[in-house]
Amino acid sequence: MKTNLLCSAFAALMMLTACKKADGGEADAADAASMEMVEIPEAVSKETTADAAPHNTEEYDRIVENDFKDATSNPLSTFSIDVDNASYSNVRRIIESGNLPEKGAVRIEEFINYFDYNYPQPAGDLPFSVTTEVWNAPWAKDHQLVRIGLQGKKLDYSSVKPGNLVFLLDTSGSMDDPNKLPLLRDAFMLMVDNLPAGSRVSIVTYAGSAGLVLPSTSVDEKDKIKEALQSLQAGGSTAGGEGLELAYKTAAANFIKGGNNRVILATDGDFNVGVSSRSGLLDLIEKNKGNEIFLTICGFGMGNYKDATMEEISNWGDGNYFYIDNMKEAQKVFEKELLANLFVIAKDVKIQVEFNPEKVQAYRLIGYENRVMANEDFNDDTKDAGELGAGHRVTALYEVVPVGVNFETRKTDKLKYQKPTVTSGNSGDLLTVKLRYKSIGEHKSLLIEQPVAPVSVTPGNDARFVSAVAGFGMLLRDSKYKGSLSYDMVEDLAKSGMAGNDDFKEEFIKLVKEAATLSSKKG
């Protein structure tokens, strides 16, 4: 409309000028006078003001929810672990701004893995413990939930190897907002204060072109590192691919054998110059995989946030992914959980669950849609999977339909030449959990196997709270499997699952209430 009005005004001006020329008047003087007198219509200036407001160009991938699978014809479920939790903090930001999120912004496994659970520390030399639990699903009568929890071994600073960290920081014009570059500077200075002794930091920035702002510097010189961070200013376009390439080269040049070598990319994800397509960025990362240089991605800001791109390249780069929306979140990521987020203790961690069709009719994995793997990939050590950090927790949740419960699922025709039989193990097991992982520096995986009995227990605090978090994600995604879920049910489950003081869990309950209010207004 704005363009049409401007064109109309310009056309009227041209017609007036042409008439004056035809009448033999002083064309140039008349033209100038006409231009001074013509006013842009009021509607044009109003629309111009409206257009001056920032456009929302945030991008999220479409997530196809995991369906129920028949346990007879599809007894195996295989996926890579995921320690990311960016989806939850990003959705929190969206809800707190007065909006419900797009469905693609909600990755339920990242909601679940955002919170603390009471998992035991691993025994002996194992890098993580495995906890399983079965209880009745609160939203579906006669269904059960099965929780698989991994707890990485916690390390103290005296046993942490030094880090060779390359801060790859987006200083393009799109970062010129208070919740972007200024917050980024404060967050990274907080991280510098908490890095173990012997660590080194380099800073690479990118805006139009990439540059090394700070060569590898010992954390003993904190003031020098902080001064370099404080000097950063936003401006220019975003040469993300070029910056990523320089960051990897810098990390390789300062490689610490046996240490934690990592690129930490902080951006709003608006890659728009140079290698900017996902395929181009993934190809760039592919060249550096296998070199024991890990990748962490920290998202900042809103409006042009590219969640889908950042989540995929963090997965591809043996990395993890966080969204920093305030200093409280920065303290969680870079102070409270620093070792878990930056120091890997197990690589390529995969989970494979085999369901016993004598006990399980159907099952579905809640979340992890973009981490599902082919069953054959479980034993293939060349197939990449997720990394587990020191003290990290990972939780997977299955919804299970026991045999005998009235339920319809998609089935294939019965096999003519094969008959499923129990070849080993206890036919009374509900399922068996198998995990594969590689120790740091190793290329051959190790196997852990643990059967789960079909005993449904009264859900404890953790079980109730994880049910609430999963249910919240299902409501936000309007899951076809949400059953009797409601925001009131989620709130009640969360409150009953609180154990002691936990600011983040209390904040979750407030978020559920806000989402309920927004949903009622929308509906």
Helices and strands as residue ranges (DSSP letters): H 2-22, H 27-37, H 42-51, E 69-70, E 76-80, H 86-96, G 103-105, H 108-112, E 128-136, E 144-152, G 157-159, E 163-170, G 173-175, H 181-194, E 200-206, E 210-218, G 219-221, H 222-230, H 240-253, E 260-267, H 278-288, E 293-300, H 307-316, E 319-324, H 327-331, I 332-336, H 338-342, E 344-355, E 360-366, G 369-371, G 375-379, E 386-389, E 393-402, E 431-438, E 446-452, H 461-476, H 487-496, H 503-522
